[in-house]
Amino acid sequence: MIRMRNLLTNLLTAAGALALALGASGWTATERAVAQETAAAPKPKATWKAQEEFHSVLAGTFHPMEDGDLEPTRKRADEMARKARMWLRSKPPKGYDAAKLRPLLIKLEREAAQVAKLVARQAADEDIKQALNKLHDTYHDIAGECR
């Protein structure tokens, strides 16, 4: 009888451990998968202050432009060009591929200067929109490399 109870206890303990391993702990398969991905995911890179400063100005001009308002772009085009130049001249934080980013940042700086030039010349709205869209796309190319 004692042997039987010990055998039953051992079986229940093993079954409990197996059930826990298989998800009886209350976690769904999705929750387990997310937990595994999170544990295996690389740490996010350090923030790059110059990137954040440029993005702040770009967002403050691009999104209103999408709604047909070019006034923020006209007011902040020079600032945006300065922020792009500052970003190009800044040192990337550890973990960023400076050699890969440099040509993209040069392109971004040129495109931001072009937007500022178009605004200064009081170019047609459509020309400014095209230049700002191009600049926005370049920013996202860089942002993708910064992840």
Sine and cosine of phi, psi and omega as CSV:
sin_phi,cos_phi,sin_psi,cos_psi,sin_omega,cos_omega
0.00,0.00,-0.70,0.71,0.02,-1.00
-0.90,0.43,-0.65,0.76,0.04,-1.00
-0.87,0.50,-0.68,0.73,-0.02,-1.00
-0.89,0.45,-0.68,0.73,0.01,-1.00
-0.90,0.44,-0.67,0.74,0.03,-1.00
-0.90,0.44,-0.66,0.75,0.03,-1.00
-0.90,0.44,-0.70,0.72,0.02,-1.00
-0.89,0.45,-0.68,0.73,0.03,-1.00
-0.88,0.48,-0.70,0.71,0.02,-1.00
-0.89,0.45,-0.67,0.75,0.02,-1.00
-0.90,0.43,-0.69,0.72,0.01,-1.00
-0.91,0.42,-0.62,0.79,0.03,-1.00
-0.91,0.42,-0.70,0.72,0.02,-1.00
-0.91,0.41,-0.65,0.76,0.01,-1.00
-0.91,0.42,-0.64,0.77,0.03,-1.00
-0.89,0.45,-0.68,0.73,0.01,-1.00
-0.91,0.42,-0.64,0.76,0.03,-1.00
-0.91,0.41,-0.68,0.73,0.02,-1.00
-0.89,0.46,-0.65,0.76,0.03,-1.00
-0.89,0.45,-0.70,0.72,0.01,-1.00
-0.91,0.42,-0.52,0.85,-0.04,-1.00
-1.00,0.02,-0.01,1.00,0.11,-0.99
0.91,-0.42,0.12,0.99,0.02,-1.00
-0.95,0.31,0.02,1.00,-0.01,-1.00
-0.96,0.26,-0.05,1.00,0.00,-1.00
0.97,-0.24,-0.16,0.99,0.01,-1.00
-0.99,0.11,0.68,-0.73,0.10,-0.99
-0.99,0.15,0.21,-0.98,0.04,-1.00
-0.86,0.50,-0.62,0.79,0.01,-1.00
-0.90,0.43,-0.69,0.72,0.01,-1.00
-0.89,0.45,-0.64,0.77,0.05,-1.00
-0.90,0.43,-0.66,0.75,0.00,-1.00
-0.90,0.43,-0.67,0.74,0.02,-1.00
-0.90,0.44,-0.67,0.74,0.00,-1.00
-0.89,0.46,-0.64,0.77,0.02,-1.00
-0.92,0.38,-0.67,0.74,0.02,-1.00
-0.90,0.44,-0.67,0.75,-0.01,-1.00
-0.89,0.45,-0.67,0.74,0.00,-1.00
-0.92,0.40,-0.55,0.84,-0.04,-1.00
-1.00,-0.01,-0.23,0.97,-0.07,-1.00
-0.93,0.38,0.61,-0.79,0.04,-1.00
-0.93,0.36,0.45,-0.89,0.03,-1.00
-0.91,0.41,0.59,-0.81,0.05,-1.00
-0.91,0.42,0.53,-0.85,0.00,-1.00
-0.95,0.31,0.33,-0.94,0.05,-1.00
-0.89,0.46,0.51,-0.86,0.03,-1.00
-0.95,0.31,0.51,-0.86,0.00,-1.00
-0.92,-0.40,0.97,-0.26,-0.12,-0.99
-0.81,0.58,-0.69,0.72,-0.02,-1.00
-0.89,0.46,-0.59,0.81,0.05,-1.00
-0.91,0.42,-0.72,0.69,-0.01,-1.00
-0.89,0.46,-0.64,0.77,0.00,-1.00
-0.91,0.41,-0.68,0.74,0.04,-1.00
-0.90,0.44,-0.72,0.69,-0.06,-1.00
-0.87,0.49,-0.60,0.80,0.02,-1.00
-0.86,0.52,-0.70,0.72,0.01,-1.00
-0.95,0.32,-0.69,0.73,0.00,-1.00
-0.86,0.51,-0.74,0.68,-0.01,-1.00
-0.89,0.46,-0.59,0.81,-0.01,-1.00
-0.95,0.31,-0.19,0.98,0.05,-1.00
-0.93,-0.36,-0.65,0.76,-0.09,-1.00
-0.93,0.38,-0.74,0.67,-0.07,-1.00
-0.90,0.43,-0.66,0.75,0.12,-0.99
-0.89,0.46,-0.58,0.81,0.03,-1.00
-0.88,0.48,-0.59,0.81,0.03,-1.00
-0.88,0.47,-0.48,0.88,0.02,-1.00
-1.00,-0.05,0.16,0.99,0.05,-1.00
1.00,0.00,0.14,0.99,-0.03,-1.00
-0.96,-0.27,0.96,-0.28,0.02,-1.00
-1.00,-0.06,-0.03,1.00,-0.05,-1.00
-0.86,0.52,-0.71,0.70,0.05,-1.00
-0.87,0.50,-0.59,0.81,0.03,-1.00
-0.91,0.41,-0.70,0.72,0.01,-1.00
-0.89,0.46,-0.63,0.77,-0.03,-1.00
-0.97,0.26,-0.52,0.86,-0.17,-0.99
-0.91,-0.41,0.15,0.99,-0.05,-1.00
-0.87,0.49,-0.69,0.72,0.02,-1.00
-0.91,0.43,-0.66,0.75,0.04,-1.00
-0.87,0.49,-0.67,0.74,0.00,-1.00
-0.89,0.45,-0.65,0.76,0.03,-1.00
-0.90,0.43,-0.65,0.76,0.04,-1.00
-0.90,0.44,-0.68,0.73,0.00,-1.00
-0.91,0.42,-0.61,0.80,0.05,-1.00
-0.91,0.42,-0.67,0.75,0.02,-1.00
-0.90,0.43,-0.67,0.74,0.03,-1.00
-0.90,0.45,-0.64,0.77,0.01,-1.00
-0.90,0.43,-0.70,0.72,0.02,-1.00
-0.86,0.51,-0.63,0.78,-0.06,-1.00
-0.99,0.11,-0.18,0.98,-0.04,-1.00
-0.99,0.17,0.35,-0.94,0.02,-1.00
-1.00,-0.02,0.80,-0.60,0.02,-1.00
-0.91,0.42,0.57,-0.82,0.09,-1.00
-0.91,0.42,0.27,-0.96,0.02,-1.00
-0.84,0.55,0.67,-0.74,0.04,-1.00
0.98,-0.19,-0.19,0.98,0.02,-1.00
-1.00,-0.05,0.56,-0.83,0.01,-1.00
-1.00,0.01,1.00,0.01,-0.09,-1.00
-0.86,0.51,-0.63,0.78,-0.03,-1.00
-0.90,0.43,-0.59,0.81,0.01,-1.00
-0.98,0.22,-0.57,0.82,-0.07,-1.00
-0.98,0.19,-0.52,0.86,-0.10,-0.99
-0.82,0.58,-0.77,0.64,0.01,-1.00
-0.88,0.47,-0.57,0.82,0.02,-1.00
-0.93,0.36,-0.63,0.78,0.03,-1.00
-0.93,0.36,-0.57,0.82,0.08,-1.00
-0.89,0.46,-0.70,0.71,0.03,-1.00
-0.88,0.48,-0.70,0.71,0.00,-1.00
-0.87,0.49,-0.69,0.72,-0.02,-1.00
-0.89,0.46,-0.67,0.74,0.03,-1.00
-0.90,0.43,-0.68,0.74,-0.01,-1.00
-0.92,0.38,-0.61,0.79,0.05,-1.00
-0.92,0.40,-0.63,0.77,0.05,-1.00
-0.90,0.44,-0.59,0.81,0.03,-1.00
-0.91,0.42,-0.66,0.75,0.05,-1.00
-0.87,0.49,-0.72,0.69,0.00,-1.00
-0.88,0.48,-0.63,0.78,0.01,-1.00
-0.91,0.41,-0.68,0.73,0.02,-1.00
-0.89,0.46,-0.66,0.75,0.02,-1.00
-0.91,0.42,-0.69,0.72,-0.01,-1.00
-0.88,0.47,-0.58,0.82,0.01,-1.00
-0.99,0.14,-0.04,1.00,-0.07,-1.00
0.82,0.57,0.74,0.67,0.01,-1.00
-0.91,0.42,0.23,-0.97,0.02,-1.00
-0.87,0.49,0.56,-0.83,0.00,-1.00
-0.79,0.61,-0.68,0.73,-0.04,-1.00
-0.88,0.47,-0.62,0.79,0.03,-1.00
-0.91,0.41,-0.66,0.75,0.02,-1.00
-0.91,0.40,-0.68,0.73,0.02,-1.00
-0.86,0.50,-0.71,0.71,0.00,-1.00
-0.88,0.47,-0.68,0.73,-0.01,-1.00
-0.92,0.40,-0.64,0.77,0.00,-1.00
-0.94,0.35,-0.60,0.80,0.08,-1.00
-0.89,0.46,-0.67,0.74,0.02,-1.00
-0.89,0.46,-0.71,0.70,0.03,-1.00
-0.87,0.48,-0.69,0.72,0.02,-1.00
-0.87,0.49,-0.69,0.72,0.03,-1.00
-0.89,0.46,-0.67,0.75,0.02,-1.00
-0.90,0.44,-0.67,0.75,0.05,-1.00
-0.83,0.55,-0.71,0.70,-0.02,-1.00
-0.93,0.38,-0.50,0.86,0.12,-0.99
-0.88,0.48,-0.69,0.72,0.00,-1.00
-0.93,0.37,-0.71,0.70,-0.01,-1.00
-0.85,0.53,-0.60,0.80,0.05,-1.00
-0.89,0.45,-0.62,0.79,0.03,-1.00
-0.95,0.30,-0.36,0.93,-0.05,-1.00
-1.00,0.06,-0.05,1.00,-0.02,-1.00
-0.99,0.13,0.00,0.00,0.00,0.00
